[in-house]
């Protein structure tokens, strides 16, 4: 993925995007953990949440590798 457009954004906007992706990953992990503990997730729901977490993490790593 070409990230040159992202790199041209002001640093404050880049930070906002990366922080938002970090927050999305963290919230997804917390939701998944809570749902697993309570047993309230169907397999399809768990798969969807895991996919969302994976996509957000991949985007985050493209824009700001650790």
PDB file of N, CA, C and O in Angstrom:
ATOM      1  N   UNK A   1       0.848  -1.176   0.000  1.00  0.00           N
ATOM      2  CA  UNK A   1       0.000   0.000   0.000  1.00  0.00           C
ATOM      3  C   UNK A   1       0.893   1.239   0.000  1.00  0.00           C
ATOM      4  O   UNK A   1       1.854   1.332   0.764  1.00  0.00           O
ATOM      5  N   UNK A   2       0.557   2.178  -0.865  1.00  0.00           N
ATOM      6  CA  UNK A   2       1.294   3.433  -0.941  1.00  0.00           C
ATOM      7  C   UNK A   2       0.870   4.328   0.219  1.00  0.00           C
ATOM      8  O   UNK A   2      -0.303   4.686   0.333  1.00  0.00           O
ATOM      9  N   UNK A   3       1.808   4.684   1.066  1.00  0.00           N
ATOM     10  CA  UNK A   3       1.490   5.531   2.218  1.00  0.00           C
ATOM     11  C   UNK A   3       2.031   6.948   2.055  1.00  0.00           C
ATOM     12  O   UNK A   3       2.029   7.723   3.012  1.00  0.00           O
ATOM     13  N   UNK A   4       2.491   7.292   0.859  1.00  0.00           N
ATOM     14  CA  UNK A   4       3.067   8.624   0.662  1.00  0.00           C
ATOM     15  C   UNK A   4       2.041   9.724   0.933  1.00  0.00           C
ATOM     16  O   UNK A   4       2.391  10.790   1.439  1.00  0.00           O
ATOM     17  N   UNK A   5       0.781   9.466   0.598  1.00  0.00           N
ATOM     18  CA  UNK A   5      -0.264  10.461   0.882  1.00  0.00           C
ATOM     19  C   UNK A   5      -0.390  10.689   2.380  1.00  0.00           C
ATOM     20  O   UNK A   5      -0.594  11.820   2.824  1.00  0.00           O
ATOM     21  N   UNK A   6      -0.271   9.627   3.157  1.00  0.00           N
ATOM     22  CA  UNK A   6      -0.377   9.734   4.610  1.00  0.00           C
ATOM     23  C   UNK A   6       0.805  10.522   5.165  1.00  0.00           C
ATOM     24  O   UNK A   6       0.645  11.360   6.052  1.00  0.00           O
ATOM     25  N   UNK A   7       1.973  10.247   4.640  1.00  0.00           N
ATOM     26  CA  UNK A   7       3.186  10.910   5.114  1.00  0.00           C
ATOM     27  C   UNK A   7       3.185  12.406   4.811  1.00  0.00           C
ATOM     28  O   UNK A   7       3.912  13.166   5.451  1.00  0.00           O
ATOM     29  N   UNK A   8       2.380  12.835   3.846  1.00  0.00           N
ATOM     30  CA  UNK A   8       2.294  14.262   3.520  1.00  0.00           C
ATOM     31  C   UNK A   8       1.327  15.013   4.432  1.00  0.00           C
ATOM     32  O   UNK A   8       1.306  16.244   4.434  1.00  0.00           O
ATOM     33  N   UNK A   9       0.539  14.290   5.197  1.00  0.00           N
ATOM     34  CA  UNK A   9      -0.384  14.938   6.129  1.00  0.00           C
ATOM     35  C   UNK A   9       0.402  15.588   7.265  1.00  0.00           C
ATOM     36  O   UNK A   9       1.515  15.161   7.572  1.00  0.00           O
ATOM     37  N   UNK A  10      -0.165  16.609   7.884  1.00  0.00           N
ATOM     38  CA  UNK A  10       0.501  17.197   9.052  1.00  0.00           C
ATOM     39  C   UNK A  10       0.725  16.133  10.132  1.00  0.00           C
ATOM     40  O   UNK A  10      -0.071  15.207  10.284  1.00  0.00           O
ATOM     41  N   UNK A  11       1.801  16.284  10.862  1.00  0.00           N
ATOM     42  CA  UNK A  11       2.155  15.305  11.891  1.00  0.00           C
ATOM     43  C   UNK A  11       1.040  15.119  12.914  1.00  0.00           C
ATOM     44  O   UNK A  11       0.825  14.008  13.400  1.00  0.00           O
ATOM     45  N   UNK A  12       0.335  16.188  13.243  1.00  0.00           N
ATOM     46  CA  UNK A  12      -0.753  16.084  14.224  1.00  0.00           C
ATOM     47  C   UNK A  12      -1.881  15.190  13.705  1.00  0.00           C
ATOM     48  O   UNK A  12      -2.503  14.465  14.481  1.00  0.00           O
ATOM     49  N   UNK A  13      -2.145  15.237  12.399  1.00  0.00           N
ATOM     50  CA  UNK A  13      -3.185  14.389  11.808  1.00  0.00           C
ATOM     51  C   UNK A  13      -2.712  12.938  11.773  1.00  0.00           C
ATOM     52  O   UNK A  13      -3.486  12.025  12.061  1.00  0.00           O
ATOM     53  N   UNK A  14      -1.458  12.727  11.424  1.00  0.00           N
ATOM     54  CA  UNK A  14      -0.905  11.373  11.426  1.00  0.00           C
ATOM     55  C   UNK A  14      -1.035  10.754  12.816  1.00  0.00           C
ATOM     56  O   UNK A  14      -1.436   9.599  12.958  1.00  0.00           O
ATOM     57  N   UNK A  15      -0.692  11.535  13.836  1.00  0.00           N
ATOM     58  CA  UNK A  15      -0.772  11.038  15.217  1.00  0.00           C
ATOM     59  C   UNK A  15      -2.213  10.719  15.583  1.00  0.00           C
ATOM     60  O   UNK A  15      -2.480   9.709  16.234  1.00  0.00           O
ATOM     61  N   UNK A  16      -3.134  11.565  15.172  1.00  0.00           N
ATOM     62  CA  UNK A  16      -4.549  11.344  15.452  1.00  0.00           C
ATOM     63  C   UNK A  16      -5.032  10.027  14.839  1.00  0.00           C
ATOM     64  O   UNK A  16      -5.754   9.265  15.482  1.00  0.00           O
ATOM     65  N   UNK A  17      -4.633   9.768  13.606  1.00  0.00           N
ATOM     66  CA  UNK A  17      -5.032   8.534  12.920  1.00  0.00           C
ATOM     67  C   UNK A  17      -4.429   7.316  13.612  1.00  0.00           C
ATOM     68  O   UNK A  17      -5.132   6.345  13.887  1.00  0.00           O
ATOM     69  N   UNK A  18      -3.133   7.366  13.892  1.00  0.00           N
ATOM     70  CA  UNK A  18      -2.452   6.230  14.522  1.00  0.00           C
ATOM     71  C   UNK A  18      -3.014   5.982  15.922  1.00  0.00           C
ATOM     72  O   UNK A  18      -3.246   4.836  16.307  1.00  0.00           O
ATOM     73  N   UNK A  19      -3.230   7.049  16.676  1.00  0.00           N
ATOM     74  CA  UNK A  19      -3.809   6.895  18.018  1.00  0.00           C
ATOM     75  C   UNK A  19      -5.207   6.291  17.937  1.00  0.00           C
ATOM     76  O   UNK A  19      -5.574   5.461  18.768  1.00  0.00           O
ATOM     77  N   UNK A  20      -5.988   6.704  16.941  1.00  0.00           N
ATOM     78  CA  UNK A  20      -7.328   6.152  16.761  1.00  0.00           C
ATOM     79  C   UNK A  20      -7.293   4.669  16.434  1.00  0.00           C
ATOM     80  O   UNK A  20      -8.107   3.897  16.941  1.00  0.00           O
ATOM     81  N   UNK A  21      -6.355   4.271  15.590  1.00  0.00           N
ATOM     82  CA  UNK A  21      -6.216   2.851  15.263  1.00  0.00           C
ATOM     83  C   UNK A  21      -5.758   2.055  16.482  1.00  0.00           C
ATOM     84  O   UNK A  21      -6.233   0.944  16.715  1.00  0.00           O
ATOM     85  N   UNK A  22      -4.835   2.622  17.259  1.00  0.00           N
ATOM     86  CA  UNK A  22      -4.406   1.964  18.499  1.00  0.00           C
ATOM     87  C   UNK A  22      -5.596   1.761  19.436  1.00  0.00           C
ATOM     88  O   UNK A  22      -5.760   0.692  20.024  1.00  0.00           O
ATOM     89  N   UNK A  23      -6.422   2.796  19.569  1.00  0.00           N
ATOM     90  CA  UNK A  23      -7.591   2.721  20.448  1.00  0.00           C
ATOM     91  C   UNK A  23      -8.589   1.687  19.939  1.00  0.00           C
ATOM     92  O   UNK A  23      -9.201   0.967  20.729  1.00  0.00           O
ATOM     93  N   UNK A  24      -8.753   1.614  18.620  1.00  0.00           N
ATOM     94  CA  UNK A  24      -9.677   0.639  18.044  1.00  0.00           C
ATOM     95  C   UNK A  24      -9.212  -0.790  18.308  1.00  0.00           C
ATOM     96  O   UNK A  24     -10.018  -1.662  18.632  1.00  0.00           O
ATOM     97  N   UNK A  25      -7.922  -1.019  18.168  1.00  0.00           N
ATOM     98  CA  UNK A  25      -7.368  -2.349  18.448  1.00  0.00           C
ATOM     99  C   UNK A  25      -7.573  -2.692  19.920  1.00  0.00           C
ATOM    100  O   UNK A  25      -8.026  -3.790  20.245  1.00  0.00           O
ATOM    101  N   UNK A  26      -7.244  -1.769  20.804  1.00  0.00           N
ATOM    102  CA  UNK A  26      -7.379  -2.018  22.244  1.00  0.00           C
ATOM    103  C   UNK A  26      -8.830  -2.282  22.630  1.00  0.00           C
ATOM    104  O   UNK A  26      -9.112  -3.207  23.392  1.00  0.00           O
ATOM    105  N   UNK A  27      -9.748  -1.476  22.109  1.00  0.00           N
ATOM    106  CA  UNK A  27     -11.169  -1.660  22.425  1.00  0.00           C
ATOM    107  C   UNK A  27     -11.668  -3.005  21.907  1.00  0.00           C
ATOM    108  O   UNK A  27     -12.454  -3.677  22.575  1.00  0.00           O
ATOM    109  N   UNK A  28     -11.220  -3.391  20.739  1.00  0.00           N
ATOM    110  CA  UNK A  28     -11.619  -4.685  20.186  1.00  0.00           C
ATOM    111  C   UNK A  28     -11.107  -5.840  21.022  1.00  0.00           C
ATOM    112  O   UNK A  28     -11.827  -6.809  21.262  1.00  0.00           O
ATOM    113  N   UNK A  29      -9.857  -5.738  21.468  1.00  0.00           N
ATOM    114  CA  UNK A  29      -9.289  -6.792  22.318  1.00  0.00           C
ATOM    115  C   UNK A  29     -10.043  -6.899  23.642  1.00  0.00           C
ATOM    116  O   UNK A  29     -10.308  -7.999  24.126  1.00  0.00           O
ATOM    117  N   UNK A  30     -10.386  -5.749  24.223  1.00  0.00           N
ATOM    118  CA  UNK A  30     -11.134  -5.753  25.484  1.00  0.00           C
ATOM    119  C   UNK A  30     -12.527  -6.349  25.292  1.00  0.00           C
ATOM    120  O   UNK A  30     -12.987  -7.142  26.114  1.00  0.00           O
ATOM    121  N   UNK A  31     -13.189  -5.967  24.214  1.00  0.00           N
ATOM    122  CA  UNK A  31     -14.529  -6.486  23.929  1.00  0.00           C
ATOM    123  C   UNK A  31     -14.478  -7.996  23.718  1.00  0.00           C
ATOM    124  O   UNK A  31     -15.330  -8.729  24.222  1.00  0.00           O
ATOM    125  N   UNK A  32     -13.495  -8.449  22.985  1.00  0.00           N
ATOM    126  CA  UNK A  32     -13.340  -9.874  22.723  1.00  0.00           C
ATOM    127  C   UNK A  32     -13.075 -10.634  24.016  1.00  0.00           C
ATOM    128  O   UNK A  32     -13.653 -11.698  24.240  1.00  0.00           O
ATOM    129  N   UNK A  33     -12.210 -10.100  24.863  1.00  0.00           N
ATOM    130  CA  UNK A  33     -11.882 -10.742  26.133  1.00  0.00           C
ATOM    131  C   UNK A  33     -13.114 -10.843  27.035  1.00  0.00           C
ATOM    132  O   UNK A  33     -13.386 -11.897  27.610  1.00  0.00           O
ATOM    133  N   UNK A  34     -13.857  -9.740  27.153  1.00  0.00           N
ATOM    134  CA  UNK A  34     -15.059  -9.739  27.991  1.00  0.00           C
ATOM    135  C   UNK A  34     -16.103 -10.719  27.468  1.00  0.00           C
ATOM    136  O   UNK A  34     -16.728 -11.444  28.241  1.00  0.00           O
ATOM    137  N   UNK A  35     -16.285 -10.735  26.165  1.00  0.00           N
ATOM    138  CA  UNK A  35     -17.285 -11.618  25.573  1.00  0.00           C
ATOM    139  C   UNK A  35     -16.892 -13.087  25.727  1.00  0.00           C
ATOM    140  O   UNK A  35     -17.750 -13.939  25.955  1.00  0.00           O
ATOM    141  N   UNK A  36     -15.608 -13.380  25.605  1.00  0.00           N
ATOM    142  CA  UNK A  36     -15.151 -14.760  25.791  1.00  0.00           C
ATOM    143  C   UNK A  36     -15.391 -15.211  27.228  1.00  0.00           C
ATOM    144  O   UNK A  36     -15.808 -16.344  27.468  1.00  0.00           O
ATOM    145  N   UNK A  37     -15.126 -14.318  28.184  1.00  0.00           N
ATOM    146  CA  UNK A  37     -15.334 -14.659  29.594  1.00  0.00           C
ATOM    147  C   UNK A  37     -16.798 -14.916  29.903  1.00  0.00           C
ATOM    148  O   UNK A  37     -17.127 -15.817  30.675  1.00  0.00           O
ATOM    149  N   UNK A  38     -17.675 -14.128  29.303  1.00  0.00           N
ATOM    150  CA  UNK A  38     -19.108 -14.278  29.584  1.00  0.00           C
ATOM    151  C   UNK A  38     -19.767 -15.319  28.688  1.00  0.00           C
ATOM    152  O   UNK A  38     -20.895 -15.739  28.948  1.00  0.00           O
ATOM    153  N   UNK A  39     -19.073 -15.734  27.641  1.00  0.00           N
ATOM    154  CA  UNK A  39     -19.635 -16.721  26.728  1.00  0.00           C
ATOM    155  C   UNK A  39     -20.775 -16.171  25.884  1.00  0.00           C
ATOM    156  O   UNK A  39     -21.634 -16.929  25.432  1.00  0.00           O
ATOM    157  N   UNK A  40     -20.790 -14.860  25.670  1.00  0.00           N
ATOM    158  CA  UNK A  40     -21.915 -14.237  24.981  1.00  0.00           C
ATOM    159  C   UNK A  40     -21.705 -14.043  23.481  1.00  0.00           C
ATOM    160  O   UNK A  40     -22.509 -13.374  22.831  1.00  0.00           O
ATOM    161  N   UNK A  41     -20.651 -14.608  22.927  1.00  0.00           N
ATOM    162  CA  UNK A  41     -20.377 -14.414  21.504  1.00  0.00           C
ATOM    163  C   UNK A  41     -20.635 -15.678  20.704  1.00  0.00           C
ATOM    164  O   UNK A  41     -20.250 -16.778  21.100  1.00  0.00           O
ATOM    165  N   UNK A  42     -21.291 -15.496  19.574  1.00  0.00           N
ATOM    166  CA  UNK A  42     -21.394 -16.582  18.607  1.00  0.00           C
ATOM    167  C   UNK A  42     -20.064 -16.636  17.855  1.00  0.00           C
ATOM    168  O   UNK A  42     -19.314 -15.660  17.841  1.00  0.00           O
ATOM    169  N   UNK A  43     -19.780 -17.759  17.241  1.00  0.00           N
ATOM    170  CA  UNK A  43     -18.521 -17.928  16.512  1.00  0.00           C
ATOM    171  C   UNK A  43     -18.377 -16.853  15.434  1.00  0.00           C
ATOM    172  O   UNK A  43     -17.289 -16.311  15.240  1.00  0.00           O
ATOM    173  N   UNK A  44     -19.463 -16.548  14.739  1.00  0.00           N
ATOM    174  CA  UNK A  44     -19.415 -15.543  13.674  1.00  0.00           C
ATOM    175  C   UNK A  44     -19.068 -14.164  14.226  1.00  0.00           C
ATOM    176  O   UNK A  44     -18.314 -13.411  13.609  1.00  0.00           O
ATOM    177  N   UNK A  45     -19.621 -13.840  15.387  1.00  0.00           N
ATOM    178  CA  UNK A  45     -19.330 -12.548  16.011  1.00  0.00           C
ATOM    179  C   UNK A  45     -17.865 -12.465  16.426  1.00  0.00           C
ATOM    180  O   UNK A  45     -17.209 -11.443  16.222  1.00  0.00           O
ATOM    181  N   UNK A  46     -17.365 -13.537  17.004  1.00  0.00           N
ATOM    182  CA  UNK A  46     -15.966 -13.570  17.422  1.00  0.00           C
ATOM    183  C   UNK A  46     -15.053 -13.414  16.210  1.00  0.00           C
ATOM    184  O   UNK A  46     -14.073 -12.671  16.257  1.00  0.00           O
ATOM    185  N   UNK A  47     -15.372 -14.108  15.138  1.00  0.00           N
ATOM    186  CA  UNK A  47     -14.577 -14.014  13.916  1.00  0.00           C
ATOM    187  C   UNK A  47     -14.593 -12.594  13.360  1.00  0.00           C
ATOM    188  O   UNK A  47     -13.566 -12.093  12.903  1.00  0.00           O
ATOM    189  N   UNK A  48     -15.750 -11.947  13.399  1.00  0.00           N
ATOM    190  CA  UNK A  48     -15.869 -10.573  12.898  1.00  0.00           C
ATOM    191  C   UNK A  48     -15.032  -9.611  13.734  1.00  0.00           C
ATOM    192  O   UNK A  48     -14.335  -8.759  13.184  1.00  0.00           O
ATOM    193  N   UNK A  49     -15.092  -9.739  15.046  1.00  0.00           N
ATOM    194  CA  UNK A  49     -14.309  -8.862  15.927  1.00  0.00           C
ATOM    195  C   UNK A  49     -12.818  -9.088  15.703  1.00  0.00           C
ATOM    196  O   UNK A  49     -12.046  -8.132  15.624  1.00  0.00           O
ATOM    197  N   UNK A  50     -12.416 -10.342  15.602  1.00  0.00           N
ATOM    198  CA  UNK A  50     -11.005 -10.646  15.358  1.00  0.00           C
ATOM    199  C   UNK A  50     -10.540 -10.064  14.023  1.00  0.00           C
ATOM    200  O   UNK A  50      -9.418  -9.569  13.915  1.00  0.00           O
ATOM    201  N   UNK A  51     -11.407 -10.123  13.007  1.00  0.00           N
ATOM    202  CA  UNK A  51     -11.073  -9.542  11.707  1.00  0.00           C
ATOM    203  C   UNK A  51     -10.919  -8.033  11.788  1.00  0.00           C
ATOM    204  O   UNK A  51     -10.010  -7.462  11.186  1.00  0.00           O
ATOM    205  N   UNK A  52     -11.813  -7.385  12.535  1.00  0.00           N
ATOM    206  CA  UNK A  52     -11.725  -5.930  12.720  1.00  0.00           C
ATOM    207  C   UNK A  52     -10.418  -5.548  13.409  1.00  0.00           C
ATOM    208  O   UNK A  52      -9.754  -4.587  13.019  1.00  0.00           O
ATOM    209  N   UNK A  53     -10.061  -6.308  14.432  1.00  0.00           N
ATOM    210  CA  UNK A  53      -8.816  -6.047  15.165  1.00  0.00           C
ATOM    211  C   UNK A  53      -7.621  -6.213  14.229  1.00  0.00           C
ATOM    212  O   UNK A  53      -6.714  -5.381  14.210  1.00  0.00           O
ATOM    213  N   UNK A  54      -7.630  -7.279  13.466  1.00  0.00           N
ATOM    214  CA  UNK A  54      -6.523  -7.561  12.550  1.00  0.00           C
ATOM    215  C   UNK A  54      -6.373  -6.447  11.499  1.00  0.00           C
ATOM    216  O   UNK A  54      -5.262  -5.994  11.226  1.00  0.00           O
ATOM    217  N   UNK A  55      -7.493  -6.014  10.916  1.00  0.00           N
ATOM    218  CA  UNK A  55      -7.435  -4.959   9.898  1.00  0.00           C
ATOM    219  C   UNK A  55      -6.939  -3.633  10.483  1.00  0.00           C
ATOM    220  O   UNK A  55      -6.129  -2.946   9.860  1.00  0.00           O
ATOM    221  N   UNK A  56      -7.415  -3.277  11.660  1.00  0.00           N
ATOM    222  CA  UNK A  56      -6.971  -2.031  12.301  1.00  0.00           C
ATOM    223  C   UNK A  56      -5.480  -2.106  12.627  1.00  0.00           C
ATOM    224  O   UNK A  56      -4.753  -1.129  12.446  1.00  0.00           O
ATOM    225  N   UNK A  57      -5.027  -3.259  13.105  1.00  0.00           N
ATOM    226  CA  UNK A  57      -3.607  -3.426  13.436  1.00  0.00           C
ATOM    227  C   UNK A  57      -2.740  -3.362  12.179  1.00  0.00           C
ATOM    228  O   UNK A  57      -1.657  -2.777  12.201  1.00  0.00           O
ATOM    229  N   UNK A  58      -3.211  -3.960  11.087  1.00  0.00           N
ATOM    230  CA  UNK A  58      -2.457  -3.916   9.833  1.00  0.00           C
ATOM    231  C   UNK A  58      -2.332  -2.481   9.322  1.00  0.00           C
ATOM    232  O   UNK A  58      -1.258  -2.059   8.895  1.00  0.00           O
ATOM    233  N   UNK A  59      -3.426  -1.742   9.369  1.00  0.00           N
ATOM    234  CA  UNK A  59      -3.385  -0.336   8.951  1.00  0.00           C
ATOM    235  C   UNK A  59      -2.430   0.463   9.818  1.00  0.00           C
ATOM    236  O   UNK A  59      -1.630   1.254   9.317  1.00  0.00           O
ATOM    237  N   UNK A  60      -2.519   0.251  11.105  1.00  0.00           N
ATOM    238  CA  UNK A  60      -1.659   0.971  12.047  1.00  0.00           C
ATOM    239  C   UNK A  60      -0.189   0.701  11.728  1.00  0.00           C
ATOM    240  O   UNK A  60       0.633   1.616  11.744  1.00  0.00           O
ATOM    241  N   UNK A  61       0.131  -0.544  11.441  1.00  0.00           N
ATOM    242  CA  UNK A  61       1.516  -0.907  11.151  1.00  0.00           C
ATOM    243  C   UNK A  61       1.991  -0.358   9.810  1.00  0.00           C
ATOM    244  O   UNK A  61       3.179  -0.080   9.644  1.00  0.00           O
ATOM    245  N   UNK A  62       1.087  -0.199   8.861  1.00  0.00           N
ATOM    246  CA  UNK A  62       1.470   0.403   7.577  1.00  0.00           C
ATOM    247  C   UNK A  62       1.800   1.879   7.741  1.00  0.00           C
ATOM    248  O   UNK A  62       2.746   2.388   7.140  1.00  0.00           O
ATOM    249  N   UNK A  63       1.015   2.552   8.557  1.00  0.00           N
ATOM    250  CA  UNK A  63       1.190   3.989   8.719  1.00  0.00           C
ATOM    251  C   UNK A  63       2.300   4.343   9.698  1.00  0.00           C
ATOM    252  O   UNK A  63       2.971   5.361   9.525  1.00  0.00           O
ATOM    253  N   UNK A  64       2.502   3.533  10.707  1.00  0.00           N
ATOM    254  CA  UNK A  64       3.508   3.841  11.726  1.00  0.00           C
ATOM    255  C   UNK A  64       4.065   2.544  12.295  1.00  0.00           C
ATOM    256  O   UNK A  64       3.669   2.118  13.380  1.00  0.00           O
ATOM    257  N   UNK A  65       4.982   1.914  11.566  1.00  0.00           N
ATOM    258  CA  UNK A  65       5.549   0.653  12.064  1.00  0.00           C
ATOM    259  C   UNK A  65       6.174   0.828  13.444  1.00  0.00           C
ATOM    260  O   UNK A  65       6.755   1.866  13.761  1.00  0.00           O
ATOM    261  N   UNK A  66       6.038  -0.203  14.237  1.00  0.00           N
ATOM    262  CA  UNK A  66       6.561  -0.156  15.613  1.00  0.00           C
ATOM    263  C   UNK A  66       8.069  -0.135  15.638  1.00  0.00           C
ATOM    264  O   UNK A  66       8.668  -0.096  16.713  1.00  0.00           O
TER     265      UNK A  66
END
